[in-house]
Amino acid sequence: MLGVGDLGASNKPGDIIKTMALGSCIAVIMLDPTTRTVGMVHVALPDSSVNTSKALEKPGYFADTGIPALISAMTVHGKHNGNNRDFIAKLVGGARILDSNNTFNIGKRNALAIKKILWKRCIGIVSEDIGGTISRTVAVDARRGRVIVSSPGLKDWSI
């Protein structure tokens, strides 16, 4: 179970990585097909320059420090050729919660920052469920890499 700013990775069959209550935060889920490793980071803000001490303490809190930290966490789970192009990504969250006037646009800013970082690392996004006004919970199964999203009052769906 991951909280805000947490990250985790596994390639053990039966492990499930999950995070809850994604509002403007975004879960970046990655799969390394070479090692069959899955990972997830719960990103709260796009840029660590707003609080560099927090970025050192909890790199997953920010997109610019969380994604590199997730990649590092994933590579310890097996021999990898060092080519991020093998990784695939899925994104969940980035909603407009408690910001009906779009004053801060944190969800949108998170999504743009994450996409830019992944693009620079040549990591393709194969699916996403971002934006809107609903809170989401997401889980990824390490055995199959299947990503399940849920939201109160809605039927679960996969991306």
Buried (B, 14 or more C-beta within 10 A) or exposed (E): EBEBBBBBBBBEEEBBBBBBBBBBBBBBBBBBEEBBBBBBBBBBBBBBEEBEEBBEEBBBBBBBBBBBBBBEBBBEBEEBEEEBEBBBBBBBBBBBBEBEEEEEBBBBBBBBBBBEBBEEBEBEBEEBBBEBEBBBBBBBBBBEBBBBBBBEEEEEEEB
